[in-house]
Amino acid sequence: MAEKKVQKVRLAVQWGFLLFSLYLGVTFYRFVLHFRSGGATPFVERPDGVEAFLPISGLVSLKGWMTLGSINDVHPAALVVLLTVIVVSLLLKRSFCSWVCPVSTITEVCWKVGTKLFGKNFKVWLWLDWLLRPIKYLLLAFFLFSILVIMAPDSVASFITGDYNKMADVKMLDFFVNLSGTPLVVIGVLLALSFLFKNPFCRFLCPYGALLGLVSRLSPVKIERNQSACISCGGCTKACPSYIDVMHKDRVCSEECVGCLRCVSACPKPEALQMKAKNGKVVPGMVYAALVVAVFIGGTLIGRATGHWHTGITKADYQRLITAPPVDHP
């Protein structure tokens, strides 16, 4: 019965992080508004957690750390969150996607509503699925190659300290606040497709998910099926949002597995499907849930404790940057 309740816990964790993300967004909006209003609105402290939405800045910071030997103080939380999410995936599968990511939470709501509206979710033709799935890996390869391989150390240093990178969080906010034109259409189409298909953005377009999926293959924990206990009901395969044929696998190693445990919760025979470590030790769903939250929050706390969380951009810098004319990428 405990495994059945895991989904309620997962939804609670998902929505907790989604609401916290909205809190960060509103607080950051108020922070920026203070400067744009000329001080007419109250000043609120900038929430450093908003840098979780700056993975590119985090990746450039990683290259800077590798080549320059130090973590920059422009957007240090972006690097901390990026590394934390990678560690979560390395230890606990691609669980960030199904337990923490607000985008995944929203799309999951969409396809669940779609199920109620249409009686089912549609499935992309197998040949089209195989054509579309490499897109996220190509996008990932582009970002990794462009930043970690091609980008010269001098370019990294100038980019990190440049006004464009310093304004990355404000630009991200403006993108969503002033959403219009092609970006609005693209996001609208993806949301509409999410009512028909399960997680189309995550499955086909998200380079972040592609990175975490590749890392997750090294995770010591995997879903394992006990053939002698399995009754071949197909409930696990049907429950999987990533369309993995769980019923016919002994150990689920696919990079598409997001560690949501929906297959385990759907299994009528508790001993037939379990999350297990390499040594065969069972990882109960509630323990797995606690580990996902603990590792993610623990990573951010380490960032704070080591002084790599709060931005070094001063209030005066933000005043200058936010009220200055738009900054174009060099």
N, C-alpha and C positions, 0 to 999 in steps of 0.2 A: 504493500500500500504506500510505503514511503516513496517509491519510485514514481507512483502515479501523481504524487503531490509536487514532484520536482517542477513540473510545468507551471504550476501556480507560483512557485518561488522564482522561476526564470522570468515570468511575466512581471512579477513585482520588481525584480532587479532591473529588467529592461526599462520599465516605466520610471523607476527611480532615477536612472541615468538620463533618460529623455527629459524628465522634468528639471533635473539639475542642469542639463545642457541649455534648456530654455531660460533658466534663471541666469546662467552665465551670459547668454545672448542679450537678455533685457538689461542686465547690469552693465555690460559693455556698451550697449546702445546709450544708456544714460551717461556713461563716462565720456563718450564721444560727443554727445549732445551738449554737455557742459562747455566744451571748447567752441563748438560751432555756434552756440547761442551767445558767445561773448561773455560767458559767466552768468547768464540770466537764470540757468537751471542749476540746482545744487550739484556740487562735486561729489562723485562717488569713486571709490578706489577701483582701479582697473582689475578685473578678475583674471589672474594669470592662466587659469584653466582654459580660457578661450583659445589658447595656443594649440589645444588639442586638434583644432580644425585647420592647422597649418602644417600638414605633413610634408609639403615641398620644402618649406623653411627648415623643418626638422631634418630632412634628408641633406640639405646643403650644410646644416650645422654638423651633421655626422661627418660629411666630407671635410669640413673645416677642422673638426676634432682629430681626424685621421692624419691630415696633412700639416696642420698648424700646431697640434699638440695640446690644444686647450678648448674648452667649451665656451663659446661666445655668450655674452650676456644680453644680446638683443632679444632673441626669443628662445631662451634656454628651456622653457617648459615644453616647447614643441619637440625638442630632441628627447627630453625625458619621457614624454608620452609615447613617442614613436618607439623608443627602445623598450618601454614597458609593455606595449602591445605585442612587440616581437617576442619578448620573453614569455608572455602569457600564451602565445601560440606555440612556442617551442616546448613549453611544459604541459599545456592543457588543450591541445588541438586549436582549431580556429574559433575558440569560444568567444573571443571578443565580438565577432560578427553576430552571434545569436544571443549574447548576454548583455553587451554594453553599447554597441554601435547604435546611435539614434536613427540613422538612415535605415538600418535593417529593421528596427522596431516599427517605423512608419510603414515600410513596405509589407511587413508581416500583417499589420492591421489591414492594409489594402487587400491582400489576397485572401484573408479570412472573411472580409466583407464580401469579396467577390464570390467566395464559396457559397455564402448565404444567398446572394443575389442570383447566381447562375446555376447553383446546385453542384458545382465542381469548379476546379481550376483547369484551365486548358494546358496542354503540354506541347512544347515546340517540337516540330518534326525532328527526328533523330539526326538526319543529315544537316538540317539547319542548326541544330544545337552544336554539332561538331564544327560547323563553320563559324559560329558566333563566339564560342567559348574561348578561342585563342586571342580574341581582341584584348581582353584584360591583361593577358600576358605580354602582348605586344606593347601595350601602353606602359606596363611595368618595365619592360626592357628598355623602352625609350627613356624613361625617367632615370633609371639606374645607370644606363650607359652615358646619358648626357651629363649627369651630375657626378657620379662616382668615378667615371673613367675619363671623359673628355675634359671636364671643367678643370682648368689650371688652378693651382693654389692661390696665385695672385687674384684671379677672377673670383675665387671663393671669398677671399678676404674683402675685396671691394664690394661684392654683392651683399655680404652679411652686414657690413657697416653702412651700406647705401640707404638712401631715403626710401627707395622702392620696397626693400625688405622690411625696413622699420615700419612701413605703413601697411604691411601685408594683412594684419588683423583688421585694420580699418577698411581696406579695400574689400576684404571678405564680407564684412558687415554691409558695406554699401551695395555689394553684388546682390545680396538677398533682400535688403530693404528696398532697393530700386529695381527689382527684377522686372524685366520687360523684354520685348523683342524675341530674338532667337533663343536666348537662355530660358525664357519663360515658356516658350513652345516646347523646347526639349524636355524640360523638367515636367511640364504638363503631360507630355506624351508618355514619359517614363512612369509617372504616377498612374496614368490611365491603364497602361499595360500591366501595372502591378495588381490591378483588380482582376485581370484575366489570367496572368501567369505568376508563378511564385518567384519573387525576388529577381526580376529580369536585370536590374542594374547590378546587383551583387554577383549574379551568375555570369554576366557577359561583359560588363564594362568597368568594374571597380578594380583599379590596379593595386589599391591597398589590400583588398581581399585576396588578390592573386599572390602578393608577397606573403601574406599570412598563411595562405594555403600551402605554399611551397615549404615554408618554415615548419608548418604543422606536421609534415610528413616525418619529421625527426622527433616528434613528441613521443614520450615513453608510454603514454596512455592511449588506448584505442578501444572502440567498441568491438567486443568479441562475441561470437555466437557459439553456443554449445550444441553441436549437431544432435547429440543423444536426447537433449531436452526439447529441442525445437519441434514444433508440430506443423511447421510449414504453412502457417495461416496467411502469411503475406502482410500481416499488420504492420510490421516494421518498415517494409519497403514502401507501403502506402503512406505511412506517416512521415517519411523522410522528405523535407522540403527541397533537398538537393537532388532528388531522384536517384539516389544510390540504391542499387539492388541488394539491400542488406541481407535479405533472406538467403541469398546464395553465396554469401561471403563468410569465411571463418573469422577474419579480422578486417575491419574497415580502415584501410590506409589511405583512402582517397583524399586529395587536397580539397575536394568539394565538401567534405564533412565539416560542419560548423559546430560540432559538439553541443547541439541543442538538447540531446537526450530524448527527443520526441519518439524515436524508435524504441528506446528502452521503456518509456512510459506506456507505449502502445502494446507492448508484448504481454500476452496473457499468462505467460510462464516466466516468472521472475528470474529463474535460474538459466533460462535459455539465451538471454541477451543482457550483457553487462559491460560496464566500462571497466577495463582492466589495465594494470600496468604490465610492463614486460615480464616481471617476475611472476605473473599470474595472480597477483593480489587484486581483489575487487575494490574499486573506488566507488562507494555509494554515491548516489546522485546528490544528496545533501552535502556530502563532503566535497564533491566536485564543485558544487555551487559556491561553497564557502571559499574554496581555493581560488576560483576565478576572481571573486570580489577581492579577496585578500591580496593576491599577487598584483592586481591592477592598482588598487589603492596603495598598497605597499610601495610600488614603484614610484608613485607620485610623492609619497612621504619621504622616500630616500632622496628624491630630487630636492625637496625642500630642505632636508637636513644637511645636505652637502652644499647648499647655496646655489643650486642650479635650477631655480624655479622663477624667482622674481626678476622681471626685465630690468635692464640697466637704463632703459630709455626714460629720461626724466620728464617731469610734468612740463617743463619749459620746452623740451623737444617735441612732445605731443602737441603743445600749443602751436608751435611753428609748423609742424607737419600737417596737422589737421586743418589749419586755416590757410595754408599755402595753396597755390594752384595745383591741379592734379599732377602727380609725378608719373612720367612714362618710364617703362622698363628701358634700361640703358642698352 
